[in-house]
Amino acid sequence: MGKRKLIKIIAYLILAGLVLRFITGIHFPFVIVALVILLVLLFTGPKKKNGKNEEQLPSLTKAKEEHYSKLGMTDQEINFFRDTMNTTKNQIVKLQENMNASTKLRAIDLRNDTLRVSKALFKELVKEPKKLHLANHFLYTHLPNLVDLTGKYLEIDDHEIKNKQTYEKLEESAQIIDQVSKLIKKDYEQFVADDLEDLDIEISVAKNSLKRDNEHSEDPD
């Protein structure tokens, strides 16, 4: 609390005590008056707003609960997963807002498919919650950093007056945003690598099977 504000409050308290004494004719000790007014100020003062803008965690549906149960996830694992995914969803929404707010950022998004890849990785994680640890870089480093970088880029780009240094910083920021976007694409490719490898094996088995069938069909009886 500032010194001037404190002096003003004390002056109000003294004035309030004098007014009460004049109106009622009763002598109110200064301390009692001060305490009463302070209590009023404490309970009627403006409340601080919660700085978090994240959407409230949605209720767990029966289908999702059964899905997690089949995967053998504990209640603690389910809660951690849902909290993480809720945060990630909000970050992707914010990233989309940022990317669409600037021509330069939209170009970076189109070049790297940043939003599409982020949403695709999100969907993969929803399908396979037990693989959450495989997306650590995306969840805890690359995506949050990209949201912060694009937000700061827009803040600087919104400056009414720009000089040479401003444009240099914007260009440098755009290059970093482009690089982080490429890392997110790499995160997705690494996450689905096992699925692609499994598909390669299945294709190889199918080819061998077709080859054997063709050889048998060509053999004379």
C-alpha positions as CSV (number, residue, x, y, z in Angstrom):
1,M,0.0,0.0,0.0
2,G,1.4,3.5,-0.9
3,K,2.2,6.1,1.7
4,R,-0.3,8.6,0.3
5,K,-3.1,6.0,0.3
6,L,-2.3,5.1,3.9
7,I,-2.4,8.7,5.0
8,K,-5.7,9.1,3.2
9,I,-7.2,6.1,5.0
10,I,-6.1,7.4,8.4
11,A,-7.7,10.7,7.6
12,Y,-10.9,9.1,6.7
13,L,-10.9,7.0,9.9
14,I,-10.4,10.1,12.0
15,L,-13.1,12.0,10.1
16,A,-15.5,9.0,10.5
17,G,-14.9,8.9,14.3
18,L,-15.6,12.7,14.6
19,V,-18.8,12.3,12.5
20,L,-20.1,9.4,14.6
21,R,-19.4,11.3,17.8
22,F,-21.2,14.4,16.5
23,I,-24.3,12.5,15.3
24,T,-24.7,10.1,18.2
25,G,-23.2,12.2,21.0
26,I,-21.4,9.0,22.1
27,H,-17.7,9.0,22.4
28,F,-16.3,6.1,20.2
29,P,-12.8,5.2,20.9
30,F,-10.7,5.8,17.8
31,V,-9.4,2.2,17.7
32,I,-13.0,0.7,17.6
33,V,-13.9,3.1,14.7
34,A,-10.8,2.2,12.9
35,L,-11.4,-1.6,13.3
36,V,-15.0,-1.3,12.1
37,I,-14.1,0.6,9.0
38,L,-11.1,-1.6,8.2
39,L,-13.4,-4.7,8.4
40,V,-15.9,-3.0,6.0
41,L,-13.1,-2.3,3.6
42,L,-11.7,-5.8,3.8
43,F,-15.1,-7.5,3.1
44,T,-16.5,-5.1,0.6
45,G,-13.3,-4.4,-1.4
46,P,-12.9,-5.5,-5.0
47,K,-12.1,-9.2,-5.5
48,K,-9.1,-10.3,-7.5
49,K,-10.0,-12.0,-10.6
50,N,-8.5,-15.4,-11.4
51,G,-5.9,-14.9,-14.1
52,K,-6.4,-18.3,-15.7
53,N,-8.4,-18.3,-18.9
54,E,-8.3,-22.0,-19.4
55,E,-11.6,-23.7,-19.9
56,Q,-12.9,-25.8,-17.1
57,L,-12.1,-29.5,-17.4
58,P,-15.2,-31.3,-19.0
59,S,-16.9,-34.1,-17.2
60,L,-15.6,-37.6,-17.8
61,T,-18.0,-39.4,-20.1
62,K,-18.9,-43.0,-19.7
63,A,-17.4,-44.0,-23.0
64,K,-14.1,-42.3,-22.1
65,E,-14.1,-43.9,-18.6
66,E,-14.5,-47.4,-20.2
67,H,-11.8,-46.6,-22.7
68,Y,-9.3,-45.7,-20.0
69,S,-10.4,-48.7,-17.9
70,K,-9.7,-51.1,-20.8
71,L,-6.2,-49.6,-21.1
72,G,-5.6,-50.4,-17.4
73,M,-5.1,-46.7,-16.4
74,T,-5.4,-45.8,-12.7
75,D,-7.5,-42.9,-11.4
76,Q,-4.3,-40.9,-10.9
77,E,-3.1,-41.6,-14.5
78,I,-6.6,-40.6,-15.8
79,N,-6.6,-37.3,-14.0
80,F,-3.1,-36.4,-15.0
81,F,-3.9,-37.3,-18.7
82,R,-7.1,-35.3,-18.7
83,D,-5.5,-32.3,-17.1
84,T,-2.6,-32.4,-19.6
85,M,-4.9,-32.8,-22.6
86,N,-7.1,-30.0,-21.5
87,T,-4.1,-27.7,-21.2
88,T,-2.9,-28.8,-24.6
89,K,-6.3,-28.2,-26.2
90,N,-6.4,-24.7,-24.9
91,Q,-2.9,-24.1,-26.1
92,I,-3.8,-25.3,-29.6
93,V,-6.8,-23.0,-29.7
94,K,-4.6,-20.1,-28.7
95,L,-2.0,-21.0,-31.3
96,Q,-4.7,-21.0,-33.9
97,E,-5.8,-17.6,-32.9
98,N,-2.3,-16.3,-33.0
99,M,-1.5,-17.9,-36.4
100,N,-4.6,-16.5,-38.0
101,A,-3.9,-13.0,-36.7
102,S,-0.9,-12.4,-39.0
103,T,-0.2,-12.9,-42.6
104,K,3.4,-13.9,-41.8
105,L,2.3,-16.4,-39.2
106,R,-0.3,-17.9,-41.5
107,A,2.3,-18.4,-44.2
108,I,4.5,-20.3,-41.6
109,D,1.5,-22.4,-40.7
110,L,0.7,-23.3,-44.3
111,R,4.3,-24.1,-45.0
112,N,4.7,-26.5,-42.0
113,D,1.0,-27.6,-41.4
114,T,1.6,-26.6,-37.8
115,L,-2.0,-26.4,-36.7
116,R,-3.1,-29.5,-38.6
117,V,-0.2,-31.5,-37.3
118,S,-0.8,-30.3,-33.7
119,K,-4.4,-31.3,-33.9
120,A,-3.5,-34.6,-35.4
121,L,-1.0,-35.4,-32.6
122,F,-3.7,-34.4,-30.1
123,K,-6.1,-36.9,-31.6
124,E,-3.5,-39.6,-31.6
125,L,-2.9,-39.0,-27.9
126,V,-6.6,-39.2,-27.2
127,K,-6.7,-42.6,-28.9
128,E,-3.6,-43.8,-27.1
129,P,-3.2,-42.2,-23.7
130,K,-0.6,-44.6,-22.6
131,K,1.8,-43.1,-25.1
132,L,1.6,-39.7,-23.5
133,H,5.3,-39.8,-22.5
134,L,6.3,-40.2,-26.2
135,A,5.0,-36.7,-26.8
136,N,6.9,-34.9,-24.0
137,H,8.7,-32.5,-26.2
138,F,5.5,-31.5,-28.0
139,L,3.4,-31.1,-24.8
140,Y,5.8,-29.4,-22.5
141,T,8.3,-27.6,-24.7
142,H,7.5,-27.1,-28.4
143,L,3.8,-26.3,-28.2
144,P,3.9,-23.9,-25.2
145,N,7.0,-22.2,-26.6
146,L,5.3,-21.7,-30.0
147,V,2.2,-20.2,-28.3
148,D,4.4,-17.7,-26.4
149,L,6.6,-16.9,-29.4
150,T,3.6,-16.2,-31.7
151,G,1.9,-14.1,-28.9
152,K,5.1,-12.0,-28.5
153,Y,5.4,-11.7,-32.3
154,L,1.9,-10.3,-32.5
155,E,2.5,-7.9,-29.6
156,I,5.6,-6.4,-31.3
157,D,4.0,-6.4,-34.8
158,D,1.1,-4.4,-33.3
159,H,3.5,-1.5,-32.4
160,E,2.2,1.7,-34.0
161,I,5.7,2.9,-34.9
162,K,8.4,0.4,-36.0
163,N,12.1,1.1,-36.6
164,K,14.8,-1.0,-38.2
165,Q,15.5,-2.9,-34.9
166,T,11.8,-3.8,-34.6
167,Y,11.6,-5.3,-38.1
168,E,14.8,-7.2,-37.4
169,K,13.3,-8.7,-34.2
170,L,10.1,-9.6,-36.1
171,E,12.1,-11.4,-38.8
172,E,14.2,-13.2,-36.2
173,S,11.1,-14.2,-34.3
174,A,9.5,-15.5,-37.5
175,Q,12.5,-17.6,-38.2
176,I,12.4,-19.1,-34.7
177,I,8.7,-19.8,-35.0
178,D,9.3,-21.5,-38.3
179,Q,12.0,-23.7,-36.8
180,V,9.8,-24.7,-33.8
181,S,6.9,-25.4,-36.2
182,K,9.3,-27.9,-38.0
183,L,10.1,-29.5,-34.6
184,I,6.3,-30.0,-34.0
185,K,6.0,-31.8,-37.3
186,K,9.0,-33.9,-36.3
187,D,7.3,-34.7,-33.0
188,Y,4.3,-36.0,-34.9
189,E,6.4,-38.1,-37.3
190,Q,8.2,-39.7,-34.4
191,F,5.0,-40.4,-32.5
192,V,3.4,-42.3,-35.4
193,A,6.7,-44.0,-36.4
194,D,5.8,-47.2,-34.7
195,D,2.5,-47.4,-36.5
196,L,4.2,-46.9,-39.8
197,E,6.7,-49.6,-38.9
198,D,3.9,-52.0,-38.0
199,L,2.2,-51.1,-41.3
200,D,5.4,-51.9,-43.2
201,I,5.6,-55.3,-41.6
202,E,2.0,-56.0,-42.5
203,I,2.6,-54.9,-46.1
204,S,5.7,-57.1,-46.3
205,V,3.8,-60.1,-44.9
206,A,0.9,-59.5,-47.3
207,K,3.3,-59.2,-50.3
208,N,5.0,-62.5,-49.4
209,S,1.7,-64.2,-49.0
210,L,0.6,-62.9,-52.4
211,K,3.8,-64.0,-54.0
212,R,3.4,-67.5,-52.6
213,D,-0.2,-67.7,-53.8
214,N,0.9,-66.6,-57.3
215,E,3.6,-69.2,-57.4
216,H,1.3,-71.9,-56.4
217,S,-1.3,-70.9,-59.0
218,E,1.4,-71.0,-61.7
219,D,2.6,-74.5,-60.8
220,P,1.2,-77.3,-63.0
221,D,-0.9,-79.9,-61.3
